[in-house]
Amino acid sequence: MTQFAAHRAAGPTAVHKTSSRAPRFSRAPCAASWVLAGGVPILGLGSFAALGQATAPPPDFANLAHYAAANAALPAPGAERRVVFMGDSITEAWATVDPEFFSAPGFINRGISGQTTPQMLLRFRQDVIALKPAVVHILAGTNDIAGNTGPMELSDTETNIASMIDLARAHGIRVVLGSTLPAADFPWRPGLNPGPKIVALDAWLKRYAAKQRITYVDYYAALNDGALGMRSEFARDGVHPTLEGYRAMDPLAEAAIRAAQRRPASR
């Protein structure tokens, strides 16, 4: 029985040098507005430009306040080897939909619904480095392709992810880099045909992980329906995994984390 399986059997527990790369922000910030969905702050597409209103990023663009109290309440790392999960709603919902997975000691979820990679990069020091994990699991890219904070090129996403990896490695944190999950369409912004971009981004992620000698985990291969989308039993809306979807991801994540833990830490 692995350490993950052993702690699942025990039941859930309550766990929830500066990079030279600059975060890449939207080229069209006026395309984004803040909305609330189910009480969770997310980014949605608005039409401020059409209203002729001046647009500026919200005061807390990266939503640093979201986990500030939870971070402050965490004790100093003990014998457990912490693993921080950085991501968007796919990561955030993982702990809610599949709480058994996060019952493993040291697993800390730091996903925020709707976020793009520039936002994750801005909060990476606070929500990852300061928690002193042994491993960070990065799962990102969906909302960049959706344009949640305005249009972005894939090269922008790649730069932001590379910067997060740089920051992690500079602080001796091992990296698990997850593939972007398949999606044939985005229900909050239909008609973008994201499938080919997701395939292209995942190809880059895999190459970059190999080049940097970090652990890559291919969720896309396990979840895709063969037509650039996610299998219907794994995501009711085509984007966010169901419990069955997360359970297909769980063993892949566990194996990747074990592989990352065996790698030497880079500085």
C-alpha positions as CSV (number, residue, x, y, z in Angstrom):
1,M,0.0,0.0,0.0
2,T,1.4,3.4,-1.0
3,Q,1.6,6.3,1.5
4,F,-1.3,7.8,-0.4
5,A,-3.5,4.7,-0.2
6,A,-2.7,4.2,3.4
7,H,-3.9,7.7,4.4
8,R,-7.0,7.4,2.2
9,A,-8.0,4.4,4.3
10,A,-7.5,6.5,7.4
11,G,-10.0,9.1,6.2
12,P,-9.7,12.8,5.3
13,T,-7.7,15.2,7.3
14,A,-7.7,19.0,7.2
15,V,-4.9,19.8,4.9
16,H,-5.9,21.8,2.8
17,K,15.9,34.0,-6.1
18,T,13.4,35.9,-7.8
19,S,12.8,34.9,-11.5
20,S,14.1,37.3,-14.1
21,R,11.0,36.5,-16.2
22,A,8.2,39.0,-15.9
23,P,4.5,37.9,-15.9
24,R,2.8,38.3,-19.2
25,F,-0.4,40.1,-18.9
26,S,-3.3,40.4,-21.3
27,R,-2.9,42.5,-24.4
28,A,-6.5,43.5,-24.0
29,P,-7.4,43.9,-20.3
30,C,-10.7,45.6,-21.2
31,A,-12.0,42.1,-22.3
32,A,-12.2,40.9,-18.7
33,S,-14.4,41.7,-15.7
34,W,-14.8,40.2,-12.3
35,V,-18.0,38.2,-11.6
36,L,-19.1,35.8,-8.9
37,A,-20.0,32.2,-9.6
38,G,-21.3,30.1,-6.7
39,G,-19.7,32.6,-4.4
40,V,-16.2,32.2,-5.8
41,P,-14.5,35.1,-7.4
42,I,-13.7,34.3,-11.0
43,L,-12.9,36.1,-14.2
44,G,-15.6,36.4,-16.8
45,L,-15.8,38.0,-20.1
46,G,-17.4,41.5,-20.1
47,S,-17.8,44.3,-22.5
48,F,-16.3,47.3,-20.7
49,A,-14.9,48.6,-23.9
50,A,-18.4,48.7,-25.4
51,L,-19.6,50.7,-22.4
52,G,-16.7,53.2,-22.8
53,Q,-15.5,52.6,-19.3
54,A,-11.9,52.8,-18.3
55,T,-10.5,49.4,-17.4
56,A,-7.9,48.6,-14.9
57,P,-7.0,45.3,-13.2
58,P,-8.8,44.7,-9.9
59,P,-6.9,45.9,-6.8
60,D,-6.0,42.2,-6.0
61,F,-5.5,41.0,-9.6
62,A,-3.8,37.7,-8.5
63,N,-6.3,37.3,-5.6
64,L,-3.5,37.1,-3.0
65,A,-6.1,37.4,-0.3
66,H,-7.8,34.1,-1.2
67,Y,-5.4,31.9,0.7
68,A,-3.8,34.5,3.0
69,A,-5.5,33.3,6.1
70,A,-5.1,29.6,5.3
71,N,-1.4,30.1,4.6
72,A,-0.9,32.0,7.9
73,A,-2.7,29.2,9.8
74,L,-0.4,26.4,8.4
75,P,2.1,25.1,11.0
76,A,5.7,24.8,10.0
77,P,6.4,21.8,7.9
78,G,6.8,18.6,9.9
79,A,7.9,15.2,8.9
80,E,5.5,15.1,6.0
81,R,6.7,16.2,2.6
82,R,4.4,18.9,1.5
83,V,3.0,18.9,-2.0
84,V,1.3,22.2,-3.2
85,F,-1.2,22.0,-6.1
86,M,-1.1,25.3,-8.0
87,G,-3.8,25.8,-10.6
88,D,-7.3,27.1,-11.5
89,S,-10.8,25.7,-10.9
90,I,-9.8,22.2,-12.1
91,T,-7.3,22.2,-9.2
92,E,-9.5,24.0,-6.7
93,A,-12.5,21.6,-7.3
94,W,-10.2,18.6,-7.0
95,A,-10.3,18.9,-3.2
96,T,-14.0,19.4,-3.1
97,V,-15.1,16.7,-5.5
98,D,-12.5,14.2,-4.5
99,P,-11.6,15.0,-0.9
100,E,-10.2,11.5,-0.3
101,F,-7.3,12.3,-2.6
102,F,-6.4,15.3,-0.5
103,S,-6.4,13.3,2.7
104,A,-2.8,12.4,2.1
105,P,-0.6,14.2,4.6
106,G,1.0,17.4,3.3
107,F,-1.3,17.8,0.2
108,I,-2.2,21.4,0.0
109,N,-4.6,22.8,-2.6
110,R,-4.0,26.3,-3.9
111,G,-6.2,26.4,-7.0
112,I,-8.3,29.5,-7.7
113,S,-11.3,29.3,-10.0
114,G,-10.9,31.2,-13.3
115,Q,-7.2,32.1,-12.9
116,T,-4.8,32.4,-15.7
117,T,-1.0,31.9,-15.6
118,P,-0.1,35.6,-15.0
119,Q,-2.2,35.5,-11.9
120,M,-0.7,32.2,-10.7
121,L,2.8,33.6,-11.3
122,L,2.1,36.7,-9.2
123,R,1.0,34.6,-6.2
124,F,3.5,31.8,-6.6
125,R,5.8,33.1,-3.9
126,Q,3.0,33.5,-1.4
127,D,1.0,30.4,-2.2
128,V,3.8,27.9,-3.0
129,I,7.4,29.0,-2.1
130,A,6.4,30.4,1.4
131,L,4.8,27.1,2.3
132,K,8.1,25.2,1.8
133,P,6.8,22.2,-0.1
134,A,9.0,19.4,-1.4
135,V,7.0,19.3,-4.6
136,V,4.7,21.7,-6.5
137,H,2.1,20.3,-9.0
138,I,1.4,22.9,-11.7
139,L,-1.8,22.5,-13.8
140,A,-2.6,25.5,-15.9
141,G,-3.4,26.8,-19.3
142,T,-7.2,26.3,-19.8
143,N,-8.2,29.9,-18.9
144,D,-5.3,31.4,-20.9
145,I,-6.7,29.8,-24.0
146,A,-10.2,30.9,-23.0
147,G,-9.0,34.5,-22.7
148,N,-10.2,35.0,-19.1
149,T,-7.9,38.0,-18.6
150,G,-7.9,38.9,-22.3
151,P,-6.3,37.4,-25.4
152,M,-3.0,35.6,-24.8
153,E,-0.6,33.8,-27.2
154,L,0.5,30.3,-26.3
155,S,4.0,31.8,-26.0
156,D,2.8,34.0,-23.1
157,T,1.4,30.9,-21.3
158,E,4.7,29.1,-21.9
159,T,6.7,31.9,-20.5
160,N,4.6,32.2,-17.4
161,I,4.8,28.4,-16.7
162,A,8.5,28.5,-17.3
163,S,8.9,31.3,-14.8
164,M,6.9,29.3,-12.1
165,I,9.3,26.4,-12.8
166,D,12.3,28.7,-12.5
167,L,11.0,30.0,-9.1
168,A,10.3,26.5,-7.8
169,R,13.7,25.2,-8.8
170,A,15.5,28.2,-7.4
171,H,14.1,27.3,-4.0
172,G,14.8,23.6,-4.1
173,I,11.2,22.6,-4.9
174,R,10.7,19.7,-7.3
175,V,8.1,20.2,-10.0
176,V,5.3,18.0,-11.4
177,L,4.0,19.6,-14.6
178,G,0.5,18.5,-15.7
179,S,-0.8,18.5,-19.2
180,T,-3.7,20.9,-19.9
181,L,-6.9,18.8,-19.8
182,P,-8.8,18.2,-23.1
183,A,-11.7,20.5,-24.0
184,A,-13.6,20.8,-27.3
185,D,-15.3,24.0,-26.2
186,F,-15.6,26.3,-23.2
187,P,-19.2,26.7,-21.9
188,W,-18.5,30.2,-20.6
189,R,-17.0,31.3,-23.9
190,P,-18.3,29.0,-26.7
191,G,-17.0,28.9,-30.2
192,L,-13.3,29.3,-29.5
193,N,-12.4,25.8,-30.8
194,P,-9.7,25.3,-28.0
195,G,-8.9,21.7,-28.9
196,P,-5.9,22.4,-31.3
197,K,-4.4,25.0,-29.0
198,I,-4.6,22.6,-26.0
199,V,-2.8,19.9,-28.1
200,A,-0.1,22.4,-29.1
201,L,0.4,23.6,-25.5
202,D,0.6,20.1,-24.2
203,A,3.2,19.2,-26.8
204,W,5.3,22.2,-25.6
205,L,4.8,21.2,-21.9
206,K,6.0,17.7,-22.5
207,R,9.1,18.9,-24.5
208,Y,9.9,21.6,-21.9
209,A,9.6,19.1,-19.0
210,A,12.0,16.7,-20.7
211,K,14.4,19.5,-21.5
212,Q,14.3,20.7,-17.8
213,R,14.4,17.2,-16.5
214,I,11.2,17.6,-14.4
215,T,8.3,15.2,-14.1
216,Y,5.5,15.5,-16.7
217,V,2.1,13.9,-16.1
218,D,-0.1,13.3,-19.1
219,Y,-3.7,13.7,-18.0
220,Y,-4.8,14.5,-21.6
221,A,-4.1,10.9,-22.8
222,A,-6.2,9.5,-19.9
223,L,-9.2,11.8,-20.3
224,N,-9.6,12.6,-24.0
225,D,-12.4,11.3,-26.2
226,G,-10.4,11.0,-29.4
227,A,-12.0,14.1,-30.8
228,L,-10.2,16.9,-28.9
229,G,-12.7,16.8,-26.1
230,M,-13.0,15.1,-22.7
231,R,-14.9,11.9,-22.3
232,S,-18.5,12.6,-21.2
233,E,-18.3,10.5,-18.1
234,F,-15.2,12.4,-17.0
235,A,-16.7,16.0,-17.3
236,R,-20.4,16.9,-17.5
237,D,-19.6,20.4,-18.9
238,G,-16.7,19.2,-21.0
239,V,-14.1,21.0,-18.9
240,H,-14.3,20.3,-15.2
241,P,-13.8,16.7,-14.1
242,T,-16.4,14.7,-12.3
243,L,-15.5,12.4,-9.5
244,E,-14.8,9.7,-12.1
245,G,-12.6,12.1,-14.0
246,Y,-10.5,13.0,-10.9
247,R,-10.3,9.3,-10.0
248,A,-8.7,8.7,-13.4
249,M,-6.2,11.5,-12.6
250,D,-5.4,10.5,-9.0
251,P,-3.1,7.5,-9.7
252,L,-1.3,9.5,-12.4
253,A,-0.7,12.4,-10.0
254,E,0.5,10.1,-7.2
255,A,2.9,8.3,-9.5
256,A,4.2,11.7,-10.8
257,I,4.7,13.0,-7.3
258,R,6.6,9.9,-6.3
259,A,8.8,10.2,-9.4
260,A,9.4,13.9,-8.6
261,Q,10.4,13.1,-5.0
262,R,13.1,10.7,-6.2
263,R,14.7,13.5,-8.4
264,P,17.4,15.6,-6.8
265,A,16.3,19.1,-5.9
266,S,17.7,21.8,-8.2
267,R,18.9,25.2,-7.1
